[in-house]
Amino acid sequence: MAEGDIQPLRYPPVRWCRAAVLSAEEKGTVVKATDRAHWNEIGHGIAGRAITDTLKKTILEENDAAAF
């Protein structure tokens, strides 16, 4: 790969965010819309934070960098 190329992720993001959303739901947070099939704004926020946190950690580890 050339410098600057994006490498494929080691873990599918859905695994990171799904676990975080399920954990919040188990603790009593309402994470689903009224149709009970889709996440609501809170569920999407939890998922987004989980993906962001995991990507930051992965990038830092792969680049041996300090936290930003």
Backbone torsions as a table, in degrees:
resi	resn	phi	psi	omega
1	MET	NA	143.4	178.3
2	ALA	-81.7	157.0	177.7
3	GLU	-57.8	133.8	179.6
4	GLY	92.3	-12.1	177.0
5	ASP	-67.5	145.7	178.6
6	ILE	-87.4	126.5	179.0
7	GLN	-87.9	149.6	177.8
8	PRO	-64.6	147.8	179.5
9	LEU	-71.2	144.9	179.3
10	ARG	-74.7	-30.5	-175.7
11	TYR	-129.2	137.3	179.6
12	PRO	-66.3	131.6	-178.8
13	PRO	-56.1	-29.3	-178.4
14	VAL	-60.5	-32.1	179.3
15	ARG	-66.5	-40.9	-179.2
16	TRP	-65.7	-47.7	-173.2
17	CYS	-77.4	-35.7	-179.4
18	ARG	-61.1	-43.8	180.0
19	ALA	-62.1	-41.3	179.9
20	ALA	-65.6	-42.3	179.9
21	VAL	-67.2	-43.6	178.6
22	LEU	-62.9	-39.6	178.2
23	SER	-62.2	-44.3	178.5
24	ALA	-63.6	-40.4	179.8
25	GLU	-64.2	-40.6	178.7
26	GLU	-63.2	-27.8	179.5
27	LYS	-87.1	1.7	175.4
28	GLY	105.0	-0.7	178.5
29	THR	-75.3	133.8	177.0
30	VAL	-81.4	110.6	-174.8
31	VAL	-113.4	-4.8	-177.2
32	LYS	-112.4	150.8	176.1
33	ALA	-71.7	173.4	-177.2
34	THR	-61.7	-22.8	178.5
35	ASP	-77.7	-7.0	179.1
36	ARG	61.3	7.9	-179.5
37	ALA	-108.7	-18.3	-175.9
38	HIS	-126.6	154.1	175.7
39	TRP	-74.3	148.6	173.1
40	ASN	-90.0	-170.4	-178.7
41	GLU	-60.8	-37.2	179.8
42	ILE	-66.1	-45.6	178.3
43	GLY	-60.2	-42.4	178.5
44	HIS	-66.8	-36.2	177.5
45	GLY	-64.1	-42.9	177.8
46	ILE	-62.7	-45.0	179.2
47	ALA	-61.6	-44.2	-180.0
48	GLY	-62.0	-42.0	177.9
49	ARG	-65.3	-40.2	179.7
50	ALA	-63.3	-43.6	178.2
51	ILE	-64.4	-45.4	-179.9
52	THR	-60.8	-48.4	-179.0
53	ASP	-61.3	-42.2	-179.2
54	THR	-68.7	-41.2	177.9
55	LEU	-63.9	-42.7	178.1
56	LYS	-58.9	-46.9	-179.1
57	LYS	-61.5	-44.6	-179.6
58	THR	-62.8	-45.1	179.9
59	ILE	-62.5	-44.3	179.9
60	LEU	-62.1	-44.8	-179.1
61	GLU	-63.8	-42.8	-177.7
62	GLU	-69.6	-23.7	-178.8
63	ASN	-108.0	6.5	179.9
64	ASP	49.2	46.1	-173.5
65	ALA	-108.9	161.0	174.4
66	ALA	-77.7	158.0	179.5
67	ALA	-60.8	144.7	177.7
68	PHE	-111.1	NA	NA
